[in-house]
């Protein structure tokens, strides 16, 4: 950890697998020191070891985005380890249960909605607000929220999932609110859709690799100072709200 303050620092939530791990790998390849945020101690340790074996400067941060205490402790860990944060990628997300019509709007299980929102929306707010003091110390801070075009009210893609899809609509909206609030600062906030990626989230039955899904997040994490703010993007460009 000797060089940690000489390089840019990035925190990726849910970074122990899938798209989150690919984003961590990609940022590491660009020279970032990566804080691997994950709940599972074993998976987090394995992810850090894999990144280090690939030449990435990485350290683990215990992080459950649904817990105020865990998020506060994670911010304290980063504060002590690096003293600042250059990039925050809010990647942690869940799909929610679908059994028994749990996400059919006509039989919607509101407990499933609450659970999905707690990770996909409230978790992003918890982490972002806890990390803002560290981001404000960076020269070109970036926040990237991993969304989905299933949250697009225009496109209305994918299966009917009345907890997951609205959670991404709300995430898009809160992204826009952060961007408006931070418009006069150097903190640039955007959301992105990685596309339909083969991960355990999709049962590994999808056409895109995690590396392909990570590309748009890496682009937004490394935007120039005059880059877009408060937008929703995928590989093709702007995604309609």
C-alpha positions as CSV (number, residue, x, y, z in Angstrom):
1,X,0.0,0.0,0.0
2,X,3.1,2.3,-0.2
3,X,2.0,3.9,-3.4
4,X,-1.6,4.4,-2.6
5,X,-1.6,8.2,-2.4
6,X,0.2,8.5,-5.7
7,X,-2.5,7.0,-7.7
8,X,-6.2,7.5,-8.2
9,X,-8.4,5.6,-5.8
10,X,-11.7,3.9,-6.9
11,X,-14.3,2.2,-4.8
12,X,-16.5,-0.4,-6.6
13,X,-19.5,-1.8,-4.7
14,X,-20.4,-5.4,-5.3
15,X,-17.0,-5.9,-6.8
16,X,-16.3,-9.5,-5.9
17,X,-17.9,-10.9,-9.1
18,X,-19.6,-10.3,-12.4
19,X,-19.7,-6.7,-13.8
20,X,-18.4,-5.2,-10.6
21,X,-15.2,-7.4,-10.7
22,X,-14.8,-6.5,-14.4
23,X,-15.1,-2.8,-13.6
24,X,-12.5,-3.2,-10.8
25,X,-10.2,-5.0,-13.2
26,X,-10.6,-2.3,-15.8
27,X,-9.9,0.5,-13.4
28,X,-6.9,-1.4,-12.1
29,X,-5.6,-1.8,-15.7
30,X,-5.9,2.0,-16.0
31,X,-3.6,2.5,-13.0
32,X,-6.3,3.0,-10.3
33,X,-5.9,1.6,-6.8
34,X,-9.2,-0.3,-6.3
35,X,-11.1,-0.7,-3.1
36,X,-13.1,-3.9,-3.5
37,X,-16.4,-3.4,-1.7
38,X,-18.3,-6.6,-0.9
39,X,-20.4,-8.2,1.9
40,X,-18.9,-11.7,1.7
41,X,-15.5,-11.9,3.4
42,X,-14.3,-14.9,1.5
43,X,-15.4,-13.7,-1.9
44,X,-14.0,-10.2,-1.2
45,X,-10.6,-11.7,-0.2
46,X,-10.6,-13.9,-3.3
47,X,-11.4,-11.0,-5.6
48,X,-8.6,-8.9,-4.1
49,X,-6.1,-11.8,-4.5
50,X,-7.2,-12.2,-8.2
51,X,-6.8,-8.5,-8.9
52,X,-3.4,-8.4,-7.2
53,X,-2.3,-11.5,-9.2
54,X,-3.2,-9.5,-12.3
55,X,-1.0,-6.6,-11.2
56,X,-3.8,-4.4,-9.8
57,X,-3.2,-2.5,-6.6
58,X,-6.3,-3.5,-4.6
59,X,-7.6,-3.8,-1.1
60,X,-10.8,-5.1,0.4
61,X,-13.5,-3.1,2.1
62,X,-16.3,-4.8,4.0
63,X,-19.4,-3.2,2.7
64,X,-23.1,-4.1,3.0
65,X,-24.9,-1.2,1.2
66,X,-28.1,-2.0,3.2
67,X,-26.4,-1.2,6.5
68,X,-25.8,2.3,7.7
69,X,-23.1,1.1,10.1
70,X,-21.3,-1.0,7.5
71,X,-21.3,1.9,5.0
72,X,-20.0,4.3,7.7
73,X,-17.3,1.8,8.6
74,X,-16.3,1.4,4.9
75,X,-15.9,5.2,4.6
76,X,-13.7,5.2,7.7
77,X,-11.6,2.3,6.2
78,X,-11.0,4.3,3.0
79,X,-10.3,7.4,4.9
80,X,-7.6,5.7,6.9
81,X,-6.2,3.8,3.9
82,X,-6.1,6.4,1.2
83,X,-7.4,9.7,2.6
84,X,-9.6,10.4,-0.5
85,X,-11.6,8.9,-3.2
86,X,-11.4,9.7,-6.9
87,X,-14.1,7.4,-8.3
88,X,-17.2,5.7,-6.8
89,X,-18.9,3.1,-8.9
90,X,-22.3,2.1,-7.3
91,X,-22.5,-1.4,-8.8
92,X,-24.1,-3.5,-6.1
93,X,-27.6,-4.5,-7.0
94,X,-30.1,-7.3,-6.7
95,X,-33.0,-8.5,-8.9
96,X,-35.3,-9.6,-6.1
97,X,-37.4,-12.8,-5.8
98,X,-39.8,-13.6,-8.7
99,X,-41.4,-16.8,-7.4
100,X,-45.2,-16.9,-6.9
101,X,-45.8,-13.8,-8.9
102,X,-43.7,-11.7,-6.5
103,X,-42.9,-9.2,-9.3
104,X,-46.1,-9.4,-11.3
105,X,-47.6,-6.0,-10.7
106,X,-51.0,-7.6,-10.1
107,X,-49.7,-9.8,-7.3
108,X,-46.8,-7.7,-6.3
109,X,-45.0,-8.6,-3.0
110,X,-44.3,-5.3,-1.4
111,X,-41.7,-6.8,0.8
112,X,-39.8,-7.7,-2.3
113,X,-40.1,-4.1,-3.5
114,X,-38.7,-2.9,-0.2
115,X,-35.8,-5.3,-0.3
116,X,-34.9,-4.4,-3.9
117,X,-35.1,-0.7,-3.2
118,X,-33.0,-1.0,-0.1
119,X,-30.1,-2.2,-2.2
120,X,-30.6,-0.7,-5.6
121,X,-31.7,2.8,-4.5
122,X,-31.3,3.4,-0.8
123,X,-27.9,1.6,-0.9
124,X,-26.7,4.0,-3.5
125,X,-27.7,7.0,-1.5
126,X,-26.1,5.6,1.7
127,X,-22.8,4.9,0.0
128,X,-22.7,8.1,-2.1
129,X,-23.4,10.4,0.9
130,X,-20.9,8.6,3.1
131,X,-18.2,8.8,0.4
132,X,-18.9,12.5,-0.7
133,X,-16.5,14.0,1.9
134,X,-13.7,11.7,0.4
135,X,-14.7,12.5,-3.2
136,X,-14.6,16.2,-2.5
137,X,-10.9,15.9,-1.7
138,X,-10.2,14.6,-5.3
139,X,-9.2,16.8,-8.2
140,X,-11.6,15.1,-10.7
141,X,-14.1,13.0,-8.8
142,X,-16.6,10.8,-10.7
143,X,-19.7,8.9,-9.5
144,X,-21.1,6.1,-11.8
145,X,-24.4,4.4,-10.9
146,X,-24.9,1.1,-12.6
147,X,-28.5,1.1,-13.9
148,X,-30.4,-0.9,-16.5
149,X,-32.5,0.0,-19.6
150,X,-35.2,-2.0,-17.9
151,X,-35.7,1.2,-15.9
152,X,-36.3,3.3,-19.1
153,X,-39.9,4.4,-19.2
154,X,-39.5,4.9,-23.0
155,X,-37.9,1.5,-23.9
156,X,-39.8,-0.7,-21.4
157,X,-37.4,-3.6,-22.2
158,X,-37.1,-7.0,-20.6
159,X,-39.5,-9.1,-18.7
160,X,-42.1,-7.6,-16.4
161,X,-40.3,-7.2,-13.1
162,X,-42.3,-4.7,-11.0
163,X,-39.8,-4.4,-8.2
164,X,-36.5,-4.4,-10.2
165,X,-37.4,-2.2,-13.2
166,X,-38.9,0.6,-11.1
167,X,-35.9,0.5,-8.8
168,X,-33.7,1.3,-11.8
169,X,-36.1,4.1,-12.8
170,X,-35.8,5.6,-9.4
171,X,-32.0,5.2,-9.5
172,X,-31.9,7.1,-12.8
173,X,-34.0,9.9,-11.2
174,X,-31.8,10.1,-8.1
175,X,-28.7,10.2,-10.4
176,X,-30.2,13.3,-12.1
177,X,-30.9,14.8,-8.7
178,X,-27.3,14.3,-7.5
179,X,-26.0,15.8,-10.8
180,X,-28.2,18.9,-10.4
181,X,-27.1,19.3,-6.8
182,X,-23.5,19.0,-7.7
183,X,-23.6,21.0,-10.9
184,X,-21.3,23.7,-9.5
185,X,-18.7,21.3,-8.2
186,X,-16.1,19.1,-9.9
187,X,-18.0,15.9,-9.1
188,X,-19.5,14.4,-12.2
189,X,-22.4,12.0,-11.7
190,X,-23.9,9.7,-14.4
191,X,-25.8,6.4,-14.8
192,X,-25.2,3.6,-17.2
193,X,-26.6,0.4,-18.6
194,X,-24.0,-2.4,-19.0
195,X,-26.4,-4.4,-21.3
196,X,-27.5,-8.0,-21.0
197,X,-24.4,-9.6,-19.5
198,X,-23.6,-13.2,-18.7
199,X,-23.3,-13.3,-14.9
200,X,-25.0,-15.2,-12.1
201,X,-27.6,-12.4,-12.2
202,X,-28.7,-13.6,-15.6
203,X,-28.0,-17.3,-15.1
204,X,-24.9,-16.8,-17.3
205,X,-27.4,-16.9,-20.2
206,X,-26.7,-13.6,-22.0
207,X,-24.7,-12.5,-25.0
208,X,-22.3,-9.9,-23.4
209,X,-19.2,-10.6,-21.3
210,X,-18.7,-8.8,-18.0
211,X,-15.8,-7.0,-19.7
212,X,-18.1,-5.7,-22.4
213,X,-20.6,-4.6,-19.7
214,X,-17.9,-2.8,-17.8
215,X,-16.8,-0.7,-20.7
216,X,-19.4,2.1,-20.4
217,X,-18.8,2.4,-16.6
218,X,-15.0,2.7,-17.2
219,X,-15.7,5.4,-19.8
220,X,-17.9,7.4,-17.4
221,X,-15.5,6.9,-14.5
222,X,-12.7,8.5,-16.5
223,X,-14.6,11.4,-18.2
224,X,-12.8,14.7,-18.8
225,X,-13.8,17.7,-16.7
226,X,-16.2,18.9,-19.5
227,X,-17.9,15.5,-19.8
228,X,-21.6,15.0,-19.6
229,X,-23.4,15.2,-16.2
230,X,-26.6,13.6,-15.0
231,X,-27.0,11.4,-18.1
232,X,-27.9,7.8,-18.8
233,X,-25.6,6.0,-21.2
234,X,-24.8,2.7,-22.8
235,X,-22.3,1.6,-25.4
236,X,-24.4,3.2,-28.1
237,X,-24.7,6.6,-26.4
238,X,-27.6,8.2,-24.6
239,X,-30.3,5.9,-23.3
240,X,-33.8,7.5,-23.3
241,X,-35.4,8.0,-19.9
